[in-house]
């Protein structure tokens, strides 16, 4: 039996132990590197995941804020639509009322047009029977009313307003004093004269030289001369009517009142 040299056995054992320790160290180092790499990869993945989480969180916050804004708009629209529904309901009622009024207006229009025609005809007769002052102006006003009644582009309300306006003007003549120029046939000659109207009580005239003075006789429907005693009074009356002098008491002829029929 061969004997093993102890020192050689020790050296072999030490070599094996060293080799084993070296292998073990290398393996640990490799595992450590692998663990570090895996940890770095895990950290990188965690960072990326955190970024995704942050992005999703921001997007969620943004969507939530948008939702709150839209929710407020919807609430406002609901209130607005409710108010509109009330307004529409009131407008429908008003439209029904207007339609009913239009029907009534149509009936009234059929009645008021003949009334206006009668009013114009009555005014025309009144002017023809009245004292002959401002004949051209008053006749033209009536002629304009007759033409107005034939126009389709003028409302019934406007026509009625014009008729009433003509009546108001005629009514004012009875409460005013007026002087105006005109022509008059005197002894077969057309002369320029000044007319003096005292309401509807008296209508007189006088030539520029005061040679001719006269008054309208309602009973005879004619002009009659006046005596010289009224020349000065009529001249003063003309000046008062033109507002050239202050109003004063005048002694003027006044036709007798007509007897009631």
ZADO-1210 file (C-alpha; in nm, 4 decimals, padded with zeros to 6 digits):
<atoms>
<atom x="00.0000" y="00.0000" z="00.0000" code="UNK" pos="1"/>
<atom x="00.1300" y="00.3377" z="-00.1161" code="UNK" pos="2"/>
<atom x="00.1585" y="00.6079" z="00.1351" code="UNK" pos="3"/>
<atom x="00.0427" y="00.9585" z="00.0547" code="UNK" pos="4"/>
<atom x="00.2757" y="01.2318" z="00.1370" code="UNK" pos="5"/>
<atom x="00.0958" y="01.4577" z="00.3891" code="UNK" pos="6"/>
<atom x="00.2339" y="01.7875" z="00.2710" code="UNK" pos="7"/>
<atom x="00.1165" y="01.7120" z="-00.0796" code="UNK" pos="8"/>
<atom x="-00.2282" y="01.6304" z="00.0531" code="UNK" pos="9"/>
<atom x="-00.2361" y="01.9530" z="00.2438" code="UNK" pos="10"/>
<atom x="-00.1390" y="02.1490" z="-00.0611" code="UNK" pos="11"/>
<atom x="-00.4053" y="01.9820" z="-00.2689" code="UNK" pos="12"/>
<atom x="-00.6654" y="02.0480" z="-00.0051" code="UNK" pos="13"/>
<atom x="-00.5580" y="02.4075" z="00.0218" code="UNK" pos="14"/>
<atom x="-00.5748" y="02.4429" z="-00.3567" code="UNK" pos="15"/>
<atom x="-00.9181" y="02.2924" z="-00.3645" code="UNK" pos="16"/>
<atom x="-01.0274" y="02.5171" z="-00.0823" code="UNK" pos="17"/>
<atom x="-00.8882" y="02.8228" z="-00.2576" code="UNK" pos="18"/>
<atom x="-01.0496" y="02.7233" z="-00.5832" code="UNK" pos="19"/>
<atom x="-01.3750" y="02.6640" z="-00.4063" code="UNK" pos="20"/>
<atom x="-01.3529" y="03.0024" z="-00.2287" code="UNK" pos="21"/>
<atom x="-01.2643" y="03.1790" z="-00.5533" code="UNK" pos="22"/>
<atom x="-01.5576" y="03.0171" z="-00.7319" code="UNK" pos="23"/>
<atom x="-01.7845" y="03.1034" z="-00.4456" code="UNK" pos="24"/>
<atom x="-01.6693" y="03.4705" z="-00.4467" code="UNK" pos="25"/>
<atom x="-01.7092" y="03.4978" z="-00.8200" code="UNK" pos="26"/>
<atom x="-02.0564" y="03.3517" z="-00.7980" code="UNK" pos="27"/>
<atom x="-02.1526" y="03.5902" z="-00.5197" code="UNK" pos="28"/>
<atom x="-02.0194" y="03.8854" z="-00.7171" code="UNK" pos="29"/>
<atom x="-02.2123" y="03.7753" z="-01.0234" code="UNK" pos="30"/>
<atom x="-02.5273" y="03.7326" z="-00.8184" code="UNK" pos="31"/>
<atom x="-02.4710" y="04.0710" z="-00.6591" code="UNK" pos="32"/>
<atom x="-02.4275" y="04.2354" z="-00.9987" code="UNK" pos="33"/>
<atom x="-02.7379" y="04.0607" z="-01.1195" code="UNK" pos="34"/>
<atom x="-02.9280" y="04.1769" z="-00.8103" code="UNK" pos="35"/>
<atom x="-02.8063" y="04.5338" z="-00.8596" code="UNK" pos="36"/>
<atom x="-02.9090" y="04.5264" z="-01.2229" code="UNK" pos="37"/>
<atom x="-03.2467" y="04.3840" z="-01.1324" code="UNK" pos="38"/>
<atom x="-03.2866" y="04.6462" z="-00.8595" code="UNK" pos="39"/>
<atom x="-03.1926" y="04.9241" z="-01.1047" code="UNK" pos="40"/>
<atom x="-03.4346" y="04.7834" z="-01.3562" code="UNK" pos="41"/>
<atom x="-03.7006" y="04.7647" z="-01.0859" code="UNK" pos="42"/>
<atom x="-03.6280" y="05.1253" z="-00.9867" code="UNK" pos="43"/>
<atom x="-03.6457" y="05.2356" z="-01.3508" code="UNK" pos="44"/>
<atom x="-03.9708" y="05.0482" z="-01.3948" code="UNK" pos="45"/>
<atom x="-04.1011" y="05.1978" z="-01.0699" code="UNK" pos="46"/>
<atom x="-04.0068" y="05.5467" z="-01.1879" code="UNK" pos="47"/>
<atom x="-04.1774" y="05.4889" z="-01.5189" code="UNK" pos="48"/>
<atom x="-04.4817" y="05.3505" z="-01.3408" code="UNK" pos="49"/>
<atom x="-04.4824" y="05.6537" z="-01.1085" code="UNK" pos="50"/>
<atom x="-04.4669" y="05.8850" z="-01.4082" code="UNK" pos="51"/>
<atom x="-04.7617" y="05.7018" z="-01.5600" code="UNK" pos="52"/>
<atom x="-04.9444" y="05.7238" z="-01.2277" code="UNK" pos="53"/>
<atom x="-04.8694" y="06.0978" z="-01.2045" code="UNK" pos="54"/>
<atom x="-04.9823" y="06.1494" z="-01.5630" code="UNK" pos="55"/>
<atom x="-05.3013" y="05.9537" z="-01.4978" code="UNK" pos="56"/>
<atom x="-05.3550" y="06.1494" z="-01.1765" code="UNK" pos="57"/>
<atom x="-05.3154" y="06.4803" z="-01.3587" code="UNK" pos="58"/>
<atom x="-05.5456" y="06.3630" z="-01.6365" code="UNK" pos="59"/>
<atom x="-05.7977" y="06.2474" z="-01.3765" code="UNK" pos="60"/>
<atom x="-05.7817" y="06.5848" z="-01.1998" code="UNK" pos="61"/>
<atom x="-05.8230" y="06.7632" z="-01.5305" code="UNK" pos="62"/>
<atom x="-06.1214" y="06.5471" z="-01.6257" code="UNK" pos="63"/>
<atom x="-06.2732" y="06.5976" z="-01.2821" code="UNK" pos="64"/>
<atom x="-06.2342" y="06.9740" z="-01.3076" code="UNK" pos="65"/>
<atom x="-06.3874" y="06.9660" z="-01.6550" code="UNK" pos="66"/>
<atom x="-06.6704" y="06.7548" z="-01.5161" code="UNK" pos="67"/>
<atom x="-06.7365" y="07.0121" z="-01.2422" code="UNK" pos="68"/>
<atom x="-06.7396" y="07.2937" z="-01.5006" code="UNK" pos="69"/>
<atom x="-06.9715" y="07.1016" z="-01.7322" code="UNK" pos="70"/>
<atom x="-07.1899" y="07.0067" z="-01.4365" code="UNK" pos="71"/>
<atom x="-07.2267" y="07.3737" z="-01.3422" code="UNK" pos="72"/>
<atom x="-07.3084" y="07.4628" z="-01.7046" code="UNK" pos="73"/>
<atom x="-07.5706" y="07.1893" z="-01.7125" code="UNK" pos="74"/>
<atom x="-07.7256" y="07.3197" z="-01.3901" code="UNK" pos="75"/>
<atom x="-07.7311" y="07.6690" z="-01.5391" code="UNK" pos="76"/>
<atom x="-07.8857" y="07.5409" z="-01.8610" code="UNK" pos="77"/>
<atom x="-08.1543" y="07.3547" z="-01.6673" code="UNK" pos="78"/>
<atom x="-08.2470" y="07.6747" z="-01.4832" code="UNK" pos="79"/>
<atom x="-08.2329" y="07.8753" z="-01.8093" code="UNK" pos="80"/>
<atom x="-08.4490" y="07.6222" z="-01.9933" code="UNK" pos="81"/>
<atom x="-08.7015" y="07.6258" z="-01.7100" code="UNK" pos="82"/>
<atom x="-08.7207" y="08.0043" z="-01.7335" code="UNK" pos="83"/>
<atom x="-08.7556" y="07.9862" z="-02.1126" code="UNK" pos="84"/>
<atom x="-09.0390" y="07.7389" z="-02.0793" code="UNK" pos="85"/>
<atom x="-09.2218" y="07.9863" z="-01.8542" code="UNK" pos="86"/>
<atom x="-09.1575" y="08.2698" z="-02.0993" code="UNK" pos="87"/>
<atom x="-09.2755" y="08.0597" z="-02.3933" code="UNK" pos="88"/>
<atom x="-09.5913" y="07.9683" z="-02.2044" code="UNK" pos="89"/>
<atom x="-09.6575" y="08.3373" z="-02.1332" code="UNK" pos="90"/>
<atom x="-09.5864" y="08.4272" z="-02.4965" code="UNK" pos="91"/>
<atom x="-09.8328" y="08.1636" z="-02.6142" code="UNK" pos="92"/>
<atom x="-10.0975" y="08.3155" z="-02.3871" code="UNK" pos="93"/>
<atom x="-10.0108" y="08.6626" z="-02.5149" code="UNK" pos="94"/>
<atom x="-10.0326" y="08.5429" z="-02.8751" code="UNK" pos="95"/>
<atom x="-10.3759" y="08.4009" z="-02.8068" code="UNK" pos="96"/>
<atom x="-10.4781" y="08.7318" z="-02.6518" code="UNK" pos="97"/>
<atom x="-10.3410" y="08.9204" z="-02.9519" code="UNK" pos="98"/>
<atom x="-10.5258" y="08.6930" z="-03.1914" code="UNK" pos="99"/>
<atom x="-10.8470" y="08.7591" z="-03.0028" code="UNK" pos="100"/>
<atom x="-10.7729" y="09.1336" z="-03.0124" code="UNK" pos="101"/>
<atom x="-10.7069" y="09.1152" z="-03.3870" code="UNK" pos="102"/>
<atom x="-11.0448" y="08.9547" z="-03.4366" code="UNK" pos="103"/>
<atom x="-11.2043" y="09.2323" z="-03.2346" code="UNK" pos="104"/>
<atom x="-11.0074" y="09.4979" z="-03.4234" code="UNK" pos="105"/>
<atom x="-11.1332" y="09.3558" z="-03.7517" code="UNK" pos="106"/>
<atom x="-11.4899" y="09.3979" z="-03.6309" code="UNK" pos="107"/>
<atom x="-11.4188" y="09.7489" z="-03.5017" code="UNK" pos="108"/>
<atom x="-11.2440" y="09.8396" z="-03.8282" code="UNK" pos="109"/>
<atom x="-11.5514" y="09.7454" z="-04.0270" code="UNK" pos="110"/>
<atom x="-11.7546" y="09.9759" z="-03.8053" code="UNK" pos="111"/>
<atom x="-11.5118" y="10.2676" z="-03.7750" code="UNK" pos="112"/>
<atom x="-11.4475" y="10.3189" z="-04.1470" code="UNK" pos="113"/>
<atom x="-11.8087" y="10.4202" z="-04.2190" code="UNK" pos="114"/>
<atom x="-11.7972" y="10.6380" z="-03.9083" code="UNK" pos="115"/>
<atom x="-11.4913" y="10.8233" z="-04.0389" code="UNK" pos="116"/>
<atom x="-11.6513" y="10.8726" z="-04.3793" code="UNK" pos="117"/>
<atom x="-11.9571" y="11.0213" z="-04.2108" code="UNK" pos="118"/>
<atom x="-11.7342" y="11.2445" z="-03.9991" code="UNK" pos="119"/>
<atom x="-11.5521" y="11.3745" z="-04.3063" code="UNK" pos="120"/>
<atom x="-11.8773" y="11.4357" z="-04.4883" code="UNK" pos="121"/>
<atom x="-12.0166" y="11.6170" z="-04.1847" code="UNK" pos="122"/>
<atom x="-11.7032" y="11.8313" z="-04.1596" code="UNK" pos="123"/>
<atom x="-11.7302" y="11.9139" z="-04.5283" code="UNK" pos="124"/>
<atom x="-12.0899" y="12.0309" z="-04.4853" code="UNK" pos="125"/>
<atom x="-11.9977" y="12.2289" z="-04.1752" code="UNK" pos="126"/>
<atom x="-11.7199" y="12.4175" z="-04.3547" code="UNK" pos="127"/>
<atom x="-11.9518" y="12.4932" z="-04.6454" code="UNK" pos="128"/>
<atom x="-12.2109" y="12.6430" z="-04.4073" code="UNK" pos="129"/>
<atom x="-11.9568" y="12.8228" z="-04.1867" code="UNK" pos="130"/>
<atom x="-11.8160" y="13.1718" z="-04.2323" code="UNK" pos="131"/>
<atom x="-11.5851" y="13.1792" z="-04.5382" code="UNK" pos="132"/>
<atom x="-11.2506" y="13.2149" z="-04.3630" code="UNK" pos="133"/>
<atom x="-10.9380" y="13.0263" z="-04.4765" code="UNK" pos="134"/>
<atom x="-11.1487" y="12.8517" z="-04.7375" code="UNK" pos="135"/>
<atom x="-10.8588" y="12.7175" z="-04.9437" code="UNK" pos="136"/>
<atom x="-10.6789" y="12.5791" z="-04.6401" code="UNK" pos="137"/>
<atom x="-10.9868" y="12.4154" z="-04.4897" code="UNK" pos="138"/>
<atom x="-11.1055" y="12.2726" z="-04.8224" code="UNK" pos="139"/>
<atom x="-10.7603" y="12.1291" z="-04.8912" code="UNK" pos="140"/>
<atom x="-10.7565" y="11.9636" z="-04.5484" code="UNK" pos="141"/>
<atom x="-11.0880" y="11.7917" z="-04.6207" code="UNK" pos="142"/>
<atom x="-10.9723" y="11.6855" z="-04.9677" code="UNK" pos="143"/>
<atom x="-10.6589" y="11.5324" z="-04.8132" code="UNK" pos="144"/>
<atom x="-10.8738" y="11.3367" z="-04.5700" code="UNK" pos="145"/>
<atom x="-11.0856" y="11.2004" z="-04.8541" code="UNK" pos="146"/>
<atom x="-10.7729" y="11.0886" z="-05.0399" code="UNK" pos="147"/>
<atom x="-10.6292" y="10.9408" z="-04.7201" code="UNK" pos="148"/>
<atom x="-10.9335" y="10.7183" z="-04.6751" code="UNK" pos="149"/>
<atom x="-10.8661" y="10.5569" z="-05.0140" code="UNK" pos="150"/>
<atom x="-10.5048" y="10.4654" z="-04.9337" code="UNK" pos="151"/>
<atom x="-10.4319" y="10.1043" z="-04.8400" code="UNK" pos="152"/>
<atom x="-10.0846" y="10.1785" z="-04.7017" code="UNK" pos="153"/>
<atom x="-10.2196" y="10.3875" z="-04.4140" code="UNK" pos="154"/>
<atom x="-10.3561" y="10.2187" z="-04.1024" code="UNK" pos="155"/>
<atom x="-10.7084" y="10.2772" z="-03.9797" code="UNK" pos="156"/>
<atom x="-10.5653" y="10.4217" z="-03.6586" code="UNK" pos="157"/>
<atom x="-10.3670" y="10.6831" z="-03.8520" code="UNK" pos="158"/>
<atom x="-10.6698" y="10.7733" z="-04.0620" code="UNK" pos="159"/>
<atom x="-10.8806" y="10.8163" z="-03.7500" code="UNK" pos="160"/>
<atom x="-10.6086" y="11.0302" z="-03.5914" code="UNK" pos="161"/>
<atom x="-10.6065" y="11.2611" z="-03.8947" code="UNK" pos="162"/>
<atom x="-10.9853" y="11.2960" z="-03.8867" code="UNK" pos="163"/>
<atom x="-10.9802" y="11.3853" z="-03.5182" code="UNK" pos="164"/>
<atom x="-10.6974" y="11.6302" z="-03.5832" code="UNK" pos="165"/>
<atom x="-10.9089" y="11.8088" z="-03.8451" code="UNK" pos="166"/>
<atom x="-11.1959" y="11.8352" z="-03.5958" code="UNK" pos="167"/>
<atom x="-10.9597" y="11.9723" z="-03.3312" code="UNK" pos="168"/>
<atom x="-10.8348" y="12.2397" z="-03.5717" code="UNK" pos="169"/>
<atom x="-11.1901" y="12.3437" z="-03.6550" code="UNK" pos="170"/>
<atom x="-11.2698" y="12.3532" z="-03.2850" code="UNK" pos="171"/>
<atom x="-10.9712" y="12.5823" z="-03.2200" code="UNK" pos="172"/>
<atom x="-11.1021" y="12.8351" z="-03.4727" code="UNK" pos="173"/>
<atom x="-11.3902" y="12.9103" z="-03.2347" code="UNK" pos="174"/>
<atom x="-11.1545" y="13.0137" z="-02.9544" code="UNK" pos="175"/>
<atom x="-10.8879" y="13.2201" z="-03.1311" code="UNK" pos="176"/>
<atom x="-10.8412" y="13.5555" z="-03.2977" code="UNK" pos="177"/>
<atom x="-10.6628" y="13.5608" z="-03.6323" code="UNK" pos="178"/>
<atom x="-10.5544" y="13.8008" z="-03.9073" code="UNK" pos="179"/>
<atom x="-10.4605" y="13.6835" z="-04.2547" code="UNK" pos="180"/>
<atom x="-10.4319" y="13.8169" z="-04.6114" code="UNK" pos="181"/>
<atom x="-10.6633" y="13.7302" z="-04.8973" code="UNK" pos="182"/>
<atom x="-10.8570" y="13.8577" z="-05.1958" code="UNK" pos="183"/>
<atom x="-11.2192" y="13.9671" z="-05.2046" code="UNK" pos="184"/>
<atom x="-11.4587" y="14.0850" z="-05.4726" code="UNK" pos="185"/>
<atom x="-11.5552" y="14.4424" z="-05.3820" code="UNK" pos="186"/>
<atom x="-11.7835" y="14.6234" z="-05.6221" code="UNK" pos="187"/>
<atom x="-11.6879" y="14.3845" z="-05.9004" code="UNK" pos="188"/>
<atom x="-11.3102" y="14.4204" z="-05.8446" code="UNK" pos="189"/>
<atom x="-11.0725" y="14.1717" z="-05.6830" code="UNK" pos="190"/>
<atom x="-10.8893" y="14.3500" z="-05.4028" code="UNK" pos="191"/>
<atom x="-10.6221" y="14.2503" z="-05.1544" code="UNK" pos="192"/>
<atom x="-10.7642" y="14.2778" z="-04.8047" code="UNK" pos="193"/>
<atom x="-10.6820" y="14.1882" z="-04.4444" code="UNK" pos="194"/>
<atom x="-10.9316" y="13.9546" z="-04.2831" code="UNK" pos="195"/>
<atom x="-10.9949" y="13.9680" z="-03.9092" code="UNK" pos="196"/>
<atom x="-11.1565" y="13.6664" z="-03.7487" code="UNK" pos="197"/>
<atom x="-11.2843" y="13.6839" z="-03.3921" code="UNK" pos="198"/>
<atom x="-11.3481" y="13.3171" z="-03.3125" code="UNK" pos="199"/>
<atom x="-11.6600" y="13.2232" z="-03.5054" code="UNK" pos="200"/>
<atom x="-11.8440" y="13.5270" z="-03.3744" code="UNK" pos="201"/>
<atom x="-11.7365" y="13.7785" z="-03.6348" code="UNK" pos="202"/>
<atom x="-11.5458" y="13.7853" z="-03.9637" code="UNK" pos="203"/>
<atom x="-11.4444" y="14.1243" z="-04.1054" code="UNK" pos="204"/>
<atom x="-11.2163" y="14.2673" z="-04.3707" code="UNK" pos="205"/>
<atom x="-11.0387" y="14.5928" z="-04.4481" code="UNK" pos="206"/>
<atom x="-10.8371" y="14.7152" z="-04.7452" code="UNK" pos="207"/>
<atom x="-10.4846" y="14.8450" z="-04.6985" code="UNK" pos="208"/>
<atom x="-10.6001" y="15.2055" z="-04.7341" code="UNK" pos="209"/>
<atom x="-10.8908" y="15.1433" z="-04.4927" code="UNK" pos="210"/>
<atom x="-11.1240" y="15.2762" z="-04.7613" code="UNK" pos="211"/>
<atom x="-11.3314" y="14.9563" z="-04.7614" code="UNK" pos="212"/>
<atom x="-11.4366" y="14.7790" z="-04.4457" code="UNK" pos="213"/>
<atom x="-11.6973" y="14.5094" z="-04.4191" code="UNK" pos="214"/>
<atom x="-11.8354" y="14.2116" z="-04.2264" code="UNK" pos="215"/>
<atom x="-11.9770" y="13.8693" z="-04.3121" code="UNK" pos="216"/>
<atom x="-12.3490" y="13.8424" z="-04.2531" code="UNK" pos="217"/>
<atom x="-12.4306" y="13.4879" z="-04.1452" code="UNK" pos="218"/>
<atom x="-12.8001" y="13.5330" z="-04.2114" code="UNK" pos="219"/>
<atom x="-12.7691" y="13.6526" z="-04.5695" code="UNK" pos="220"/>
<atom x="-12.4418" y="13.4660" z="-04.6414" code="UNK" pos="221"/>
<atom x="-12.3012" y="13.7839" z="-04.7908" code="UNK" pos="222"/>
<atom x="-12.0392" y="14.0496" z="-04.7246" code="UNK" pos="223"/>
<atom x="-12.1796" y="14.3809" z="-04.6092" code="UNK" pos="224"/>
<atom x="-11.9978" y="14.7130" z="-04.5771" code="UNK" pos="225"/>
<atom x="-11.9440" y="14.8731" z="-04.2377" code="UNK" pos="226"/>
<atom x="-11.9635" y="15.2389" z="-04.1480" code="UNK" pos="227"/>
<atom x="-11.6458" y="15.4404" z="-04.0969" code="UNK" pos="228"/>
<atom x="-11.6827" y="15.4253" z="-03.7182" code="UNK" pos="229"/>
<atom x="-11.5420" y="15.0695" z="-03.7176" code="UNK" pos="230"/>
<atom x="-11.2371" y="15.1346" z="-03.9354" code="UNK" pos="231"/>
<atom x="-11.0066" y="15.2244" z="-03.6488" code="UNK" pos="232"/>
<atom x="-11.1301" y="14.9400" z="-03.4286" code="UNK" pos="233"/>
<atom x="-11.0799" y="14.6819" z="-03.7044" code="UNK" pos="234"/>
<atom x="-10.7334" y="14.8207" z="-03.7779" code="UNK" pos="235"/>
<atom x="-10.6448" y="14.7863" z="-03.4090" code="UNK" pos="236"/>
<atom x="-10.7939" y="14.4370" z="-03.4044" code="UNK" pos="237"/>
<atom x="-10.5704" y="14.3342" z="-03.6948" code="UNK" pos="238"/>
<atom x="-10.2638" y="14.4579" z="-03.5077" code="UNK" pos="239"/>
<atom x="-10.3666" y="14.2703" z="-03.1935" code="UNK" pos="240"/>
<atom x="-10.4234" y="13.9509" z="-03.3924" code="UNK" pos="241"/>
<atom x="-10.0743" y="13.9839" z="-03.5418" code="UNK" pos="242"/>
<atom x="-09.9377" y="14.0403" z="-03.1891" code="UNK" pos="243"/>
<atom x="-09.8009" y="14.3785" z="-03.2891" code="UNK" pos="244"/>
<atom x="-09.9679" y="14.5451" z="-02.9903" code="UNK" pos="245"/>
<atom x="-10.0965" y="14.4261" z="-02.6535" code="UNK" pos="246"/>
<atom x="-10.4549" y="14.2983" z="-02.6323" code="UNK" pos="247"/>
<atom x="-10.7100" y="14.5669" z="-02.5588" code="UNK" pos="248"/>
<atom x="-11.0852" y="14.6182" z="-02.5521" code="UNK" pos="249"/>
<atom x="-11.2252" y="14.6788" z="-02.8995" code="UNK" pos="250"/>
<atom x="-11.5609" y="14.8039" z="-03.0088" code="UNK" pos="251"/>
<atom x="-11.6471" y="14.5774" z="-03.2998" code="UNK" pos="252"/>
<atom x="-11.9756" y="14.4813" z="-03.4631" code="UNK" pos="253"/>
<atom x="-12.1155" y="14.1436" z="-03.3606" code="UNK" pos="254"/>
<atom x="-12.3914" y="13.9795" z="-03.5643" code="UNK" pos="255"/>
<atom x="-12.7071" y="13.8950" z="-03.3777" code="UNK" pos="256"/>
<atom x="-12.7390" y="13.5391" z="-03.2543" code="UNK" pos="257"/>
<atom x="-12.9393" y="13.3126" z="-03.4806" code="UNK" pos="258"/>
<atom x="-13.2622" y="13.1733" z="-03.3455" code="UNK" pos="259"/>
<atom x="-13.2513" y="12.8089" z="-03.2454" code="UNK" pos="260"/>
<atom x="-13.4135" y="12.5764" z="-03.4961" code="UNK" pos="261"/>
</atoms>
